[in-house]
Structure formats: structure tokens, C-alpha cells
Amino acid sequence: MLKIFNALKNIKETFKTFFLNKVYIYVCGITVYDICHIGHGRTFVVFDMIIRYLKHIGYKVKYVRNITDVDDKIINRLIENKANIKIFIKRMIKDMHSDFNNLNIIPPNVEPRVTENIKIIIKFIEKLLLSNHAYISSNGDVMFSISSFKKYGQLSNQVIKNLKSYKIKKNKNKKLDFVLWKIQDLKKFKSSAYNYNFLWKSPWGIGRPGWHIECSALSYKYCGNLFDIHGGGYDLLFPHHENERSQSSCFLNNDKYVNYWMHSGLLILNNKKMSKSIGNNYSLKQAILDYDPETIRYFFLSSHYRKPLIYKNDSFKIARLSMERLYYAILNTKEYNYDNKESKYFEKKFKKSMDDDFNTPKAISILFDISKKINIEKKNNVINANILATKLKFLGKILGLFFLSSDIFFREYNFKVYKKRISIYKINILIKIRNFCRKKRNWIKSDLIRNKISSFGIILEDSYNNTFWKINN
Ligand SMILES: [Zn+2]
């Protein structure tokens, strides 16, 4: 039975869907004002892993992930770069898709853009006004009244009077009230071609939507009035998700419209949350160039999704070595789709870990247990080695790993991380020459070759009629 930690209740709960074997999941997407950093990579790899596992255990999944393409940061970036708005946003979205595709992230079923959904946002706000959950402030902005929702603060587990993190503005009835529709005062309007692209007509005047309302409107439009999982990075818990939940609960007259609120932990770099806006940044594109996408995906999954993940200078290097060990185990094995007692045992343990709130570090430790056994069985029982290697790949793929072949993985790493390293092709040639020397009892030459190979960090192991190599970690 799958258990999921529900942020709303602060406990792990047995997963139950609203509609039999169908899961509806909405995850807050990217604000497209810059290229993605590795913190984004973690968030979206985490939800990709969750979706892959849900599918693996038999659910049909509808995955909705929005694109925030209207925001002050986007306007500022456009002005800064004197960029063409359409080209800029198109490029940012293309870059995001390319980074996510490299990380083996399955695209969402629907990826709505805010600017293409203004009508439904306006309808949503209209209903909130009619039901007195919203009001028009003295400057014309439409505000959400948090006192109209008794459970405000419940999701982020906070008492309203203690919340000081919000700026106090004059026009709000309560200091935590937030904007649903921002009116543009055209007299004070700093005209720029960019600003005009982000204005729409509404019953309250020309302006644009506030940030939180987009996710309430889009989750309603694409997931309906009851859906199973709402996800996002931990930094969105407050105020974004708290505000979103208030809006949707009031709109639907039901505060239980989402069953599970899930948050992926932050990525910490130099003791700070990784964020574009504070310039604490390592882009995904660069990380993929510096290492390889699978190593980066592995690093994100190597710690539990809810915990903060600390990035250090050698994090990717260490992750790379781990991936090498896994790939090494399946190297030179054959597909053998057959379950024996041992392969079933490993699969059961893997499933138990994943059922426990997607405990990927535990699940990965089982992958290593399998790989150790394969390395032993390669010498003793080739059939069992093949059975276990097939299982290892099968389980790894549930996490979205093993998306390269071993040969490509090892060939790539020769070029990227350890430039001095030797290619598999060359190792195999040297082993052949060495075996030839051994047959001829030329021990001096055979030892010379062994030493040459070991200078690259490769250990040779001779068995009765074969020679195996492994990386000396
Ligand atoms: Zn959102």
C-alpha cells in the first residue's frame, strides 16, 4: 500500500484516489524569465519520479503543470535585455523543455500558459467577488479577503497573527489579503512595448492577474473540482499554496478539493536556497554539460524528496561514481526476463521502500545490493547475473534511470569527467593482448599491461577462462 506524506495533515497517509485508478496531479511550473537552475531540476525530477511510480503500480495519471508567462520578473528581464517578447518567452520555454527532456522527465499531459487562460481567471475572480471572498480596494485592485476563509494558515500550519512575512500595504483591509487582479493606472503607466503585452480588459479595469489565482483557475480547468495531488517546491508552501488553497476552497465551497499536498525539499547551495532571484545559481544546462544528465538525475533522487538536498562541489562527482557502479554491474550482461526467488526478493524490497512515501534513497540502496550480487554472479552463475541485471535495469527505469546503454554511458564519461580515463574499447583490446601474453607465458609483458590498465583506476580479475575488469573506487 502506497503511503504519501500529506502536508495538509502533517502525516503519512495511505494513498486513495477520488476516481478509482485515475490520478489527477497538478504541479506548479516555472516562471519563464530565465533558464532553469538545478533547484528546478530537483523539483521536477522528484514529481517525475512520483508520476512514474504511480504509473508503475497501475494508475492512469493526468499530469498538469502550468507555465507562468506573466510576471514582473519577466517584464523586467525583457526591458533589461531589450528582447522581443515572443522570441524571449518561446526561447525560455524551449530551453526548459530541452533541460527537462535531457533529465528524462516525461512531459505533462497539459502545460497551460497563464496568458492563454485569462478568461477563466477572470471568471474565477468574478465568483469570488460575488460570494464576498474578494473585494475591490481603494486603488481598484481586486483583493482576496483572508478573513473570509476560516482555515487560512492551516496548510502551512501557521497562526495568522504570527505571520509577519508579508508586506503591509495601505489598501488592504487585512495585511495578509492578497491581489487577485492588479489594476493598471494608465495615467502613471510607464509605457513600454513590454508592459502593453501584459494587460487585459476585465470588469474591474485594464490590468493583469495576481500570481496565486492562475494555479487555482488552471487546476480547476484541467483537473476539475476534486483532484488527488497538488505539488510544488517547498518554497511555494507559503504564501503561494496557502493562498491558492484559500481561493479554490472558497470558489468550490469545499476545502477538501485536493487530497494530498506534496512538496519537494529545497536544493541548498552555499547554505542558501538555490534561487535565480538571489543569484545563487548553477544552471541545469551547465550541469548537464559539466557532467551528464543521468548523474544529475541520480543526485536528485539520492536523498529523500521532502528533505533539503545540500549541493557541494563534489556532489555530482560522487553521484557519477555511483552511476558508474550501477552501469558497471549491467555491463556485458544479457536480457533475461525470468523471475527467481532472489530477483523477486529484491523487487519486493524496492517496492516496500517506494511505497513508504517514495523513499528513493532506500530504493537506490537496493539497486546497489543487486549490483553487488551481479558482480559476484558474473563469475559464478552467468544466468543468475543476467536475471539480476535485467531486474536491476527494470527497477532503475522505474526511477527514470538507465536511460543510456552501458557502452554509451562509459564512453561519455571518458570525455566528460575523467579526461585521463581509458575507453572500454581500449580496456578490452588490452585484456585480449594480455591474455594472449599469458597463454604464451610471457609474464613480464602481461604484468606490464596489467599495470598500465591499473594506472587508469581499473582492476583486473582473472577467473579460469575469463578476465573481468572493475573500477577501483
Ligand atoms: Zn502554483
Residues whose N, C-alpha, C, O or C-beta is under 5 A from the ligand:
A	BS01	ZN	C28 C215
